[in-house]
Amino acid sequence: MGAGSSRYRQIGAVLRRHGLGVLAGVLGLGGLVPFHRGALGHARQEDPYTNPEHVRVALEELGPTFVKLGQILSTRHDLLPAAWVAEFAKLQDDVAAAPWEGIRDVLREELGADPEHVFAQFDPVPLAAASIGQAYAATLHDGTEVVVKVRRPGVVAQVHEDLDILRNLADRADRRWDAIRQYDLPGLVEEFSRTLRAELDYLQEARNAERFAQEFAHAARVRIPRVHGETTTSRVLTLERMSGVRIDDLEGLDAAGIDRVALARLGADIVLTMVFDNRFFHADPHPGNMFVQPDGALALIDFGMVGELTEQTTDGLAGIVLAFTRDDPDTLTTALIELSRTADVVDRAGLRQAITAFTARYRGRSLSEISSQSCSSSCSASCSSTSCTFRRRRRCCSKC
């Protein structure tokens, strides 16, 4: 395994400690650390952690690359049960902060002076600590309140090493685990790697923020923080401070008199504009990156992870939406197949049958009438085809 073998051992040891021995075996780490061959959840009876907590703590222990993976998973309600999503959501805010001394050194090296000289005021207690960097409240000499993001010391080398390891582990899993092969795990890791490497460069994030500001310049109810270029480098990013209530703080929204229905429509409009008009979208839309201002406007922050869509992809997505609203299973089947990438031969008739069953169950129902409790029965209906991949795997979906 070369020079990074100690990191492989560290990953293996963390997985073992949290009862993930089977996963480590599939990834080919069993030869480095002796594992107890148990399934996830076979912990001691007095174990204080639940399964989701074990995985979340393991990701924290493994550092920024794995924390970022957990943050992405925390937004995937379509893939994970609610308990897992809720646990991974803690990684959005509860990442341990790096020591101030190291952060101060980065600021001095990048800005040429101590922070108390560069800024009129600088609070050394971080507002937030994330996987890649930490955010601090500061005030410019002209009185402007800003947030200063500082990249964690040593994070670049650690992320690059971990991404190389993840690529190797994905290739191994793809060869050893038949059930995972259809998902193109190496391709997913490659896409994740490109995104995370870009997130390490705060100059790129600054350019992303400026592009969003330009795209939404005429949207009165969308706020994008201004970039202060004179105190921005590849390791330090200074942005206008956005105040407001977190979008998932329902009590706070009600106390502020925010119309939640109007807010939901605004959020939907923003997403549709990003995808179908701009084809440039915010790729890390967890609640910690969205703040509702007193006038009901929505402020977006953290533009390190973005995505771009081709015209062909947006046309395909539009086709799916139109086919769904028109209750046209044939067109919907075609659109899904055209957008999908799979090495398997698609059973078109089986897919159409599954789509028909699924749409029939939810047609005419409001979101308030749909709950995760209905997942199992809808899965049973949509997995009726004998060729259904989920049925062959003897499960329907990750929620059931």
QUINORCOR-V660072 format. One line per field, one symbol per residue. phi: phi as a letter, one per 40 degrees, with the letter a starting at -180 (. if undefined). psi: psi as a letter, one per 30 degrees, with the letter a starting at -180 (. if undefined). Layout:
phi=???
psi=???
//
This chain:
phi=.gcccccdcccccccccbgbcccccccgccccbcbccbcdhcccccdcbcddcdcccccccchdccccdccccccbccbbcdccccccccccbcccccdcdcccccccccbgacdcccbcaacccccabbccabbbcabcccgccbbbcbcccgccccccccccccccccccccccbdcccccfddccccccccccccccbccccccccccccccbcbccbbbbcccbccbbbcbbbbbdcbcibdccccccccccgcccccccccdccccccdccccfabcbbccdcbbbccdcgcbcbbgbcbbabbcccccccccccccccccfbccccccccccccbacccccccccccccccccccbcgcccccbbccccccccdccbcccccdccccgabaccb
psi=fafgeeeeeeeeeeeefggheeeeeefgfffekkkkillkfhllegkfkleeeeeeeeeeffaeeeeeeeeefffifffkleeeeeeffffffgkkklkeeeeeeeeeeefglkefeelekjjfjkelkaeeakkkklklfgfkklkjkkkkkgeeeeeeeeeeeeeeeeeeeeefjeffeffheeeeeeeeeeeeeeffjfeeeeeeeeeeeeegegjfgkkkkkkjffhkaffkkklkkklakkfgieeeeeefgkjeeeeeeeeeeeeeeeefefhjlkgihlffgkkklfgflkkkligejllkkleeeeeeeeeeeeeefghifeeeeeeeeefljkflkkjeeeeeeeeeeeeeefkgkleffklfffeeeeeeefgfkfgkeeefghlelff.
//
